[in-house]
Amino acid sequence: MNIKGIGIDMVDIENFKKLPLKGNITFYKKLFTTTEIAYCESKANPYQHFAARFAAKEAIIKACGLKLKDLINIEIINNKDGAPSAKVKNKLGKFLVSLSHTKNEAVAIALWLN
């Protein structure tokens, strides 16, 4: 496999905390799939998970030249072993993603492989 692109992004978790899911569901549905929303909501601190997934989507956009409007076409899921992976509609190849967060920041890196 060859690397076709690489992307990285960092997100301030506070940006999501300022927009609680309740009262801002339309905003979240523009960025995340129902599966992603359910996953993040199941966590004690959902906003760090929303931020990490958003960072991963931004990293994928940077890796393969998609547009911001394509965020909803990217889904960050967890494999059975808990590792994150990405599904990207209408994009050939495989994406590897890695997510991390501290109390205040979330970061993600994405590799686009063919």
Contact map, one row per residue, 1 for C-alpha under 8 A:
111000000000000000000000000000000000000000000000000000000000000000000000000000000000000000000000000000000000000011
111100000000000000000000000000000000000000000000000000000000000000000000000000000000000000000000000000000000000011
111111000000000000000000000000000000000000000000000000000000000000000000000000000000000000000000000000000000001111
011111000000000000000000000000000000000000000000000000000000001100000000000000000000000000000000000000000000001111
001111100000000000000000000000000000000000000000000000000000011100000000000000000000000000000000000000000000001110
001111110000000000000000000000000000000000000000000000000011011100000000000000000000000000000000000000000000111100
000011111000000000000000000000000000000000000000000000000111111000000000000000000000000000000000000000000000111000
000001111100000000000000000000000000000000000000000000110111011000000000000000000000000000000000000000000011110000
000000111110000000000000000000000000000000000000000000110110000000000000000000000000000000000000000000000011100000
000000011111000000000000000000000000000000000000000000100000000000000000000000000000000000000000000000001111000000
000000001111101000000000000000000000000000000000001101100000000000000000000000000000000000000000000000001110000000
000000000111111100000000000000000000000000000000001000000000000000000000000000000000000000000000000000011100000000
000000000011111110000000000000000000000000000011001000000000000000000000000000000000000000000000000000111100000000
000000000001111111000000000000000000000000000010000000000000000000000000000000000000000000000000000000010000000000
000000000011111111100000000000000000000000000000000000000000000000000000000000000000000000000000000000000000000000
000000000001111111110000000000000000000000000011011000000000000000000000000000000000000000000000000000000000000000
000000000000111111110000000000000000000000000010000000000000000000000000000000000000000000000000000000000000000000
000000000000011111110000000000000000000000000000000000000000000000000000000000000000000000000000000000000000000000
000000000000001111111001000000000000000000000000000000000000000000000000000000000000000000000000000000000000000000
000000000000000111111111000000000000000000000000000000000000000000000000000000000000000000000000000000000000000000
000000000000000000111111100100000000000000000000000000000000000000000000000000000000000000000000000000000000000000
000000000000000000011111100000000000000000000000000000000000000000000000000000000000000000000000000000000000000000
000000000000000000011111100000000000000000000000000000000000000000000000000000000000000000000000000000000000000000
000000000000000000111111111100000000000000000000000000000000000000000000000000000000000000000000000000000000000000
000000000000000000001111111110000000000000000000000000000000000000000000000000000000000000000000000000000000000000
000000000000000000000001111111000000000000000000000000000000000000000000000000000000000000000000000000000000000000
000000000000000000000001111111100000000000000000000000000000000000000000000000000000000000000000000000000000000000
000000000000000000001001111111110000100000000000000000000000000000000000000000000000000000000000000000000000000000
000000000000000000000000111111111100000000000000000000000000000000000000000000000000000000000000000000000000000000
000000000000000000000000011111110000000000000000000000000000000000000011000000000000000000000000000000000000000000
000000000000000000000000001111111000000000000000000001000000000000000011000000000000000000000000000000000000000000
000000000000000000000000000111111111100000000000000000000000000000000011001000000000000000000000000000000000000000
000000000000000000000000000010111111100000000000000000000000000000000001001000000000000000000000000000000000000000
000000000000000000000000000010011111110000000000000000000000000000000000000000000000000000000000000000000000000000
000000000000000000000000000000011111111000000000000000000000000000000000000010000000000000000000000000000000000000
000000000000000000000000000000011111111100000000000000000000000000000000001110000000000000000000000000000000000000
000000000000000000000000000100011111111110000000010000000000000000000000000000000000000000000000000000000000000000
000000000000000000000000000000000111111111000000000000000000000000000000000000000000000000000000000000000000000000
000000000000000000000000000000000011111111100000000000000000000000000000000000000000000000000000000000000000000000
000000000000000000000000000000000001111111101110110000000000000000000000000000000000000000000000000000000000000000
000000000000000000000000000000000000111111110100000000000000000000000000000000000000000000000000000000000000000000
000000000000000000000000000000000000011111110100000000000000000000000000000000000000000000000000000000000000000000
000000000000000000000000000000000000001111111100100000000000000000000000000000000000000000000000000000000000000000
000000000000000000000000000000000000000011111100000000000000000000000000000000000000000000000000000000000000000000
000000000000000000000000000000000000000100111111100000000000000000000000000000000000000000000000000000000000000000
000000000000000000000000000000000000000111111111110000000000000000000000000000000000000000000000000000000000000000
000000000000110110000000000000000000000100001111111000000000000000000000000000000000000000000000000000000000000000
000000000000100100000000000000000000000000001111111100000000000000000000000000000000000000000000000010111100000000
000000000000000000000000000000000000000100101111111110000000000000000000000000000000000000000000000000000000000000
000000000000000100000000000000000000100100000111111111000000000000000000000000000000000000000000000000000000000000
000000000011100100000000000000000000000000000011111111100000000000000000000000000000000000000000000000001100000000
000000000010000000000000000000000000000000000001111111110000000000000000000000000000000000000000001110000111000000
000000000000000000000000000000000000000000000000111111111000000000000000000100000000000000000000001000000001000000
000000000010000000000000000000100000000000000000011111111100000000000000000000000000000000000000000000000000000000
000000011110000000000000000000000000000000000000001111111110000000000000000000000000000000000000000000000111000000
000000011000000000000000000000000000000000000000000111111111000000000000000100000000000000000000111000000011110000
000000000000000000000000000000000000000000000000000011111111100000000010011100000000000000000000000000000000000000
000000111000000000000000000000000000000000000000000001111111110000010010000000000000000000000000000000000000000000
000001111000000000000000000000000000000000000000000000111111111000000000000000000000000000000000000000000001110000
000001110000000000000000000000000000000000000000000000011111111101000000000000000000000000000010000000000000111100
000000100000000000000000000000000000000000000000000000001111111111110110000000000000000000000000000000000000000000
000011110000000000000000000000000000000000000000000000000111111111000000000000000000000000000000000000000000000000
000111110000000000000000000000000000000000000000000000000011111110000000000000000000000000000000000000000000011100
000111000000000000000000000000000000000000000000000000000001111111000000000000000000000000000000000000000000000100
000000000000000000000000000000000000000000000000000000000000111111100000000000000000000000000000000000000000000000
000000000000000000000000000000000000000000000000000000000001110111110100000000000000000000000000000000000000000000
000000000000000000000000000000000000000000000000000000000000100011111110000000000000000000000000000000000000000000
000000000000000000000000000000000000000000000000000000000100100001111110000000000000000000000000000000000000000000
000000000000000000000000000000000000000000000000000000000000000000111111000000000000000000000000000000000000000000
000000000000000000000000000000000000000000000000000000000000100001111111110000000000000000000000000000000000000000
000000000000000000000000000001110000000000000000000000001100100000111111110000000000000000000000000000000000000000
000000000000000000000000000001111000000000000000000000000000000000001111111000000000000000000000000000000000000000
000000000000000000000000000000000000000000000000000000000000000000000111111000000000000110000000000000000000000000
000000000000000000000000000000000000000000000000000000001000000000000111111100000000011110000000000000000000000000
000000000000000000000000000000011001000000000000000000001000000000000001111110000000011100000000000000000000000000
000000000000000000000000000000000001000000000000000010011000000000000000011111000001111000000000000000000000000000
000000000000000000000000000000000011000000000000000000000000000000000000001111100001111000000000000000000000000000
000000000000000000000000000000000000000000000000000000000000000000000000000111111111100000000000000000000000000000
000000000000000000000000000000000000000000000000000000000000000000000000000011111111100000000000000000000000000000
000000000000000000000000000000000000000000000000000000000000000000000000000001111110000000000000000000000000000000
000000000000000000000000000000000000000000000000000000000000000000000000000001111110000000000000000000000000000000
000000000000000000000000000000000000000000000000000000000000000000000000000001111111000000000000000000000000000000
000000000000000000000000000000000000000000000000000000000000000000000000000001111111100000000000000000000000000000
000000000000000000000000000000000000000000000000000000000000000000000000000111100111110000000000111000000000000000
000000000000000000000000000000000000000000000000000000000000000000000000000111100011111000000011100000000000000000
000000000000000000000000000000000000000000000000000000000000000000000000011110000001111100000011100000000000000000
000000000000000000000000000000000000000000000000000000000000000000000000011110000000111110000010000000000000000000
000000000000000000000000000000000000000000000000000000000000000000000000111000000000011111100000000000000000000000
000000000000000000000000000000000000000000000000000000000000000000000000110000000000001111100000000000000000000000
000000000000000000000000000000000000000000000000000000000000000000000000000000000000000111110000000000000000000000
000000000000000000000000000000000000000000000000000000000000000000000000000000000000000111111000000000000000000000
000000000000000000000000000000000000000000000000000000000000000000000000000000000000000001111100000000000000000001
000000000000000000000000000000000000000000000000000000000000000000000000000000000000000000111110000000000000000111
000000000000000000000000000000000000000000000000000000000000000000000000000000000000000000011111000000000000000111
000000000000000000000000000000000000000000000000000000000001000000000000000000000000111000001111100000000000011110
000000000000000000000000000000000000000000000000000000000000000000000000000000000000110000000111110000000000011110
000000000000000000000000000000000000000000000000000000010000000000000000000000000001110000000011111000000001111000
000000000000000000000000000000000000000000000000000000010000000000000000000000000001000000000001111100000001110000
000000000000000000000000000000000000000000000000000110010000000000000000000000000001000000000000111110000111100000
000000000000000000000000000000000000000000000000000100000000000000000000000000000000000000000000011111000111000000
000000000000000000000000000000000000000000000001000100000000000000000000000000000000000000000000001111111110000000
000000000000000000000000000000000000000000000000000000000000000000000000000000000000000000000000000111111100000000
000000000000100000000000000000000000000000000001000000000000000000000000000000000000000000000000000011111000000000
000000000001110000000000000000000000000000000001000000000000000000000000000000000000000000000000000011111100000000
000000000111100000000000000000000000000000000001001000000000000000000000000000000000000000000000000011111110000000
000000000111100000000000000000000000000000000001001100100000000000000000000000000000000000000000001111011111000000
000000011110000000000000000000000000000000000000000100110000000000000000000000000000000000000000001110001111100000
000000011100000000000000000000000000000000000000000110110010000000000000000000000000000000000000111100000111110000
000001111000000000000000000000000000000000000000000000010011000000000000000000000000000000000000111000000011111000
000001110000000000000000000000000000000000000000000000010011001000000000000000000000000000000011110000000001111100
001111100000000000000000000000000000000000000000000000000001001000000000000000000000000000000011100000000000111110
001111000000000000000000000000000000000000000000000000000001001100000000000000000000000000001111000000000000011111
111110000000000000000000000000000000000000000000000000000000000000000000000000000000000000001111000000000000001111
111100000000000000000000000000000000000000000000000000000000000000000000000000000000000000011100000000000000000111
